[in-house]
Amino acid sequence: MAAGTAAALAFLSQESRTRAGGVGGPRVPAPVTMDSFFFGCELSGHTRSFTFKVEEEDDAEHVLALTMLCLTEGAKDECNVVEVVARNHDHQEIAVPVANLKLSCQPMLSLDDFQLQPPVTFRLKSGSGPVRITGRHQIVTMSNDVSEEEIEEEEEDSEEEEAELCPILPAKKQRGRP
């Protein structure tokens, strides 16, 4: 059983080196940081639209993951249509209705992390609200600032792992058994 485990570990180690940049090549993972912040805005008769945007010079990847739209206190029993204005894959601006909320039949809608790339504009197309939009602003940053010491430590760790693993031996044939 121990030999089988060692063989599986050797395969997994080989597979991770292959994905990270080639067999035997230096494995230099780029440090990735991911931050997540609560997002919320409210649309009403006074504020009919809200635009979520990030700085252009920012090298990080930003994602707005919407979780819920709901009518809040003071909403009337009328249709409240919420529209999202964003860009498609051709960078053309498109407007898509994402919710039609009514106090008596559907006061809230779960969007299950509906992800959008900023800039995004939310509009209250019809109704007087107030409609609360909630979600998460996720920021993924990849840093290329890897010191040479970190690279050397990673290579040493990789070499130690290789030394600890046993090679896969061929199965022995048994003779004389029918």
ZATOR-938313 format. One line per 5 residues: their letters; for each residue y negated, z, x negated of N, C-alpha, C. Coordinates in steps of 0.02 Angstrom, whole numbers, plus 50000, padded with zeros to 5 digits. Layout:
N
A) Y,Z,X,Y,Z,X,Y,Z,X; ...
This chain:
178
MAAGT) 50060,50000,49959,50000,50000,50000,49937,50000,49957; 49938,50036,49901,49880,50040,49857,49865,49972,49827; 49917,49934,49810,49907,49867,49781,49875,49821,49832; 49896,49827,49895,49867,49786,49949,49793,49802,49959; 49777,49866,49956,49707,49887,49963,49665,49861,49906
AAALA) 49693,49866,49845,49657,49841,49786,49646,49765,49791; 49697,49729,49816,49690,49656,49824,49637,49639,49875; 49634,49677,49929,49584,49665,49981,49514,49679,49954; 49507,49733,49915,49442,49749,49885,49421,49695,49836; 49469,49669,49798,49453,49616,49750,49428,49555,49787
FLSQE) 49460,49537,49842,49438,49479,49881,49368,49490,49909; 49356,49550,49937,49291,49564,49966,49236,49563,49912; 49252,49590,49853,49204,49590,49799,49189,49518,49778; 49241,49477,49772,49233,49407,49754,49191,49371,49807; 49205,49384,49870,49170,49351,49925,49096,49370,49925
SRTRA) 49080,49434,49913,49010,49454,49913,48972,49423,49855; 49005,49415,49797,48972,49382,49740,48961,49309,49754; 49009,49277,49790,49001,49207,49806,48942,49196,49852; 48934,49239,49902,48878,49233,49949,48812,49250,49916; 48813,49294,49867,48750,49317,49836,48724,49271,49782
GGVGG) 48759,49217,49766,48730,49173,49718,48780,49144,49669; 48842,49142,49686,48891,49110,49643,48935,49161,49609; 48997,49139,49594,49045,49182,49562,49024,49193,49491; 49021,49256,49470,49003,49273,49402,48929,49270,49388; 48890,49243,49433,48818,49239,49423,48785,49306,49436
PRVPA) 48724,49315,49412,48691,49379,49424,48677,49388,49498; 48692,49446,49521,48681,49462,49591,48615,49499,49597; 48564,49465,49616,48497,49495,49620,48476,49496,49692; 48489,49552,49727,48468,49555,49796,48393,49566,49801; 48362,49530,49845,48290,49540,49856,48283,49600,49902
PVTMD) 48244,49650,49881,48235,49708,49924,48201,49688,49990; 48231,49708,50044,48205,49691,50111,48186,49756,50145; 48127,49757,50173,48106,49814,50213,48093,49790,50284; 48113,49830,50331,48103,49813,50401,48070,49871,50436; 48012,49858,50465,47976,49908,50502,47974,49887,50575
SFFFG) 47975,49937,50619,47974,49923,50690,47923,49970,50723; 47877,49941,50761,47824,49979,50793,47825,49966,50868; 47808,50016,50906,47805,50010,50978,47748,49964,50997; 47760,49922,51047,47710,49876,51072,47701,49887,51146; 47640,49884,51169,47627,49890,51240,47558,49862,51258
CELSG) 47554,49831,51315,47489,49808,51341,47492,49809,51417; 47434,49807,51448,47432,49809,51521,47387,49752,51546; 47413,49715,51595,47375,49662,51627,47355,49685,51696; 47293,49669,51715,47270,49689,51782,47216,49640,51804; 47184,49656,51861,47130,49615,51886,47071,49614,51838
HTRSF) 47062,49668,51799,47007,49671,51751,47024,49637,51685; 47087,49644,51663,47111,49614,51601,47168,49567,51618; 47153,49504,51628,47203,49456,51651,47245,49427,51595; 47225,49436,51532,47265,49409,51477,47260,49455,51416; 47311,49451,51374,47313,49488,51311,47347,49444,51259
TFKVE) 47317,49439,51200,47346,49398,51146,47368,49444,51089; 47430,49435,51069,47459,49471,51012,47461,49423,50954; 47425,49440,50899,47427,49397,50840,47428,49440,50778; 47448,49408,50722,47451,49442,50657,47407,49404,50608; 47394,49434,50551,47353,49403,50500,47388,49342,50470
EEDDA) 47351,49289,50460,47379,49227,50433,47403,49235,50361; 47369,49276,50321,47385,49283,50250,47446,49326,50238; 47472,49358,50289,47529,49403,50283,47592,49363,50267; 47629,49383,50214,47691,49348,50195,47752,49374,50233; 47744,49425,50272,47801,49454,50308,47817,49412,50370
EHVLA) 47877,49420,50395,47897,49387,50457,47888,49436,50514; 47852,49414,50565,47837,49457,50622,47874,49431,50683; 47903,49478,50721,47938,49461,50783,47916,49511,50836; 47900,49486,50895,47884,49529,50951,47944,49527,50998; 47979,49584,51003,48038,49589,51046,48019,49625,51110
LTMLC) 48014,49589,51165,47995,49618,51229,48055,49653,51261; 48043,49712,51289,48097,49749,51321,48089,49754,51396; 48027,49764,51420,48019,49775,51492,47950,49756,51517; 47948,49732,51578,47886,49721,51615,47892,49762,51679; 47841,49800,51696,47846,49840,51758,47777,49850,51789
LTEGA) 47778,49855,51855,47717,49871,51891,47703,49945,51881; 47640,49963,51874,47623,50034,51864,47583,50060,51923; 47562,50122,51917,47527,50156,51972,47466,50116,51994; 47459,50109,52059,47403,50073,52087,47418,50001,52105; 47480,49979,52092,47499,49909,52107,47506,49900,52183
KDECN) 47485,49842,52207,47492,49825,52278,47557,49788,52288; 47580,49783,52350,47641,49748,52366,47626,49673,52372; 47616,49641,52315,47601,49570,52310,47639,49541,52251; 47644,49475,52249,47678,49443,52193,47633,49444,52132; 47659,49470,52077,47624,49472,52013,47664,49429,51964
VVEVV) 47638,49370,51950,47672,49323,51905,47643,49331,51835; 47687,49346,51787,47667,49353,51717,47692,49292,51679; 47646,49263,51641,47660,49202,51604,47651,49216,51529; 47695,49186,51488,47690,49191,51415,47668,49123,51388; 47617,49124,51346,47594,49063,51313,47609,49071,51238
ARNHD) 47651,49026,51212,47671,49028,51142,47680,48957,51117; 47706,48951,51056,47717,48884,51027,47792,48870,51024; 47810,48806,51037,47881,48787,51034,47897,48765,50963; 47956,48736,50952,47979,48716,50885,47936,48660,50856; 47900,48622,50897,47855,48569,50873,47783,48594,50864
HQEIA) 47774,48661,50870,47709,48693,50864,47661,48672,50918; 47688,48652,50976,47646,48636,51034,47643,48699,51078; 47584,48711,51105,47575,48769,51148,47606,48756,51216; 47648,48804,51239,47679,48798,51305,47670,48863,51343; 47666,48857,51409,47659,48916,51453,47721,48920,51497
VPVAN) 47753,48979,51498,47814,48989,51536,47808,49053,51576; 47819,49050,51643,47820,49112,51681,47884,49151,51665; 47877,49215,51651,47936,49256,51633,47952,49309,51685; 47906,49324,51730,47921,49375,51780,47880,49364,51843; 47911,49380,51900,47877,49381,51965,47893,49449,51995
LKLSC) 47847,49496,51987,47859,49565,52008,47825,49580,52075; 47860,49615,52118,47833,49636,52182,47855,49708,52194; 47811,49750,52214,47824,49822,52220,47882,49837,52267; 47889,49800,52323,47941,49815,52372,48010,49788,52354; 48015,49739,52310,48082,49711,52296,48100,49709,52221
QPMLS) 48054,49698,52177,48070,49698,52105,48010,49726,52067; 48006,49792,52061,47948,49821,52027,47952,49819,51951; 48011,49804,51923,48017,49800,51850,48070,49749,51831; 48066,49727,51768,48112,49677,51742,48129,49695,51670; 48193,49701,51655,48216,49714,51586,48226,49647,51552
LDDFQ) 48198,49639,51492,48202,49576,51456,48252,49578,51398; 48281,49636,51384,48335,49641,51334,48316,49611,51267; 48260,49633,51238,48236,49611,51172,48224,49536,51168; 48188,49510,51216,48168,49439,51216,48119,49429,51158; 48139,49390,51107,48102,49386,51045,48055,49325,51043
LQPPV) 47994,49338,51021,47942,49287,51016,47908,49291,50948; 47886,49234,50922,47848,49231,50860,47774,49231,50877; 47734,49276,50847,47662,49275,50860,47629,49213,50833; 47574,49191,50860,47534,49222,50913,47563,49209,50982; 47557,49259,51025,47583,49256,51094,47529,49282,51141
TFRLK) 47518,49246,51195,47470,49269,51246,47507,49282,51311; 47492,49340,51340,47520,49358,51405,47465,49350,51457; 47481,49317,51513,47431,49307,51566,47459,49332,51632; 47416,49364,51670,47432,49380,51739,47409,49321,51781; 47456,49276,51795,47440,49212,51828,47420,49222,51901
SGSGP) 47455,49268,51935,47436,49284,52004,47449,49357,52017; 47415,49384,52066,47421,49456,52081,47367,49495,52045; 47362,49559,52062,47310,49601,52032,47337,49656,51987; 47406,49660,51981,47436,49709,51936,47423,49780,51961; 47420,49827,51917,47430,49823,51845,47504,49815,51826
VRITG) 47515,49773,51775,47582,49760,51748,47582,49784,51676; 47630,49826,51659,47638,49852,51591,47692,49812,51556; 47677,49787,51496,47725,49750,51455,47741,49793,51394; 47805,49805,51381,47824,49847,51324,47875,49810,51280; 47879,49832,51218,47926,49803,51171,47917,49832,51102
RHQIV) 47941,49795,51052,47936,49816,50982,47907,49760,50939; 47864,49779,50894,47837,49732,50843,47878,49745,50780; 47919,49696,50761,47962,49703,50702,47931,49664,50645; 47928,49696,50585,47901,49664,50526,47955,49666,50471; 47974,49607,50448,48024,49601,50395,47988,49576,50333
TMSND) 47992,49614,50278,47960,49597,50216,48012,49591,50161; 48011,49535,50126,48056,49526,50068,48013,49530,50006; 48031,49576,49962,47993,49585,49900,48030,49551,49843; 47994,49512,49804,48022,49479,49745,48009,49519,49682; 47982,49578,49689,47966,49620,49631,48027,49661,49612
VSEEE) 48075,49631,49578,48135,49665,49555,48129,49673,49480; 48133,49735,49456,48126,49747,49385,48190,49726,49348; 48184,49714,49283,48242,49694,49243,48292,49751,49238; 48268,49814,49240,48313,49871,49238,48358,49871,49299; 48331,49856,49357,48372,49854,49418,48424,49799,49414
IEEEE) 48406,49742,49385,48454,49687,49378,48510,49707,49332; 48493,49739,49274,48544,49760,49226,48591,49812,49257; 48563,49860,49295,48604,49911,49328,48652,49878,49377; 48629,49829,49415,48671,49794,49463,48727,49757,49428; 48713,49725,49371,48764,49689,49334,48816,49738,49306
EDSEE) 48794,49796,49280,48840,49846,49254,48885,49872,49309; 48857,49887,49367,48897,49911,49423,48949,49859,49443; 48930,49796,49444,48975,49742,49462,49032,49736,49412; 49016,49743,49347,49068,49739,49295,49116,49797,49300; 49090,49857,49316,49133,49916,49324,49180,49907,49383
EEAEL) 49156,49879,49438,49198,49867,49496,49254,49819,49479; 49238,49766,49441,49289,49718,49422,49342,49749,49378; 49322,49794,49333,49369,49826,49288,49416,49873,49326; 49392,49906,49378,49433,49953,49416,49485,49918,49460; 49474,49858,49482,49519,49824,49527,49578,49793,49490
CPILP) 49637,49799,49519,49698,49771,49490,49704,49698,49511; 49731,49656,49467,49741,49586,49487,49797,49580,49538; 49797,49526,49576,49849,49513,49625,49909,49485,49588; 49967,49518,49597,50028,49496,49563,50070,49455,49611; 50106,49405,49585,50149,49364,49629,50208,49405,49654
AKKQR) 50233,49388,49713,50290,49422,49741,50353,49406,49701; 50398,49456,49695,50462,49445,49659,50512,49418,49708; 50551,49369,49684,50604,49341,49725,50666,49384,49716; 50700,49396,49771,50762,49435,49768,50821,49388,49772; 50866,49395,49725,50924,49350,49724,50986,49389,49745
GRP) 51030,49352,49771,51095,49382,49788,51098,49409,49859; 51047,49406,49895,51049,49430,49964,51055,49371,50011; 51099,49376,50060,51106,49321,50107,51051,49318,50157
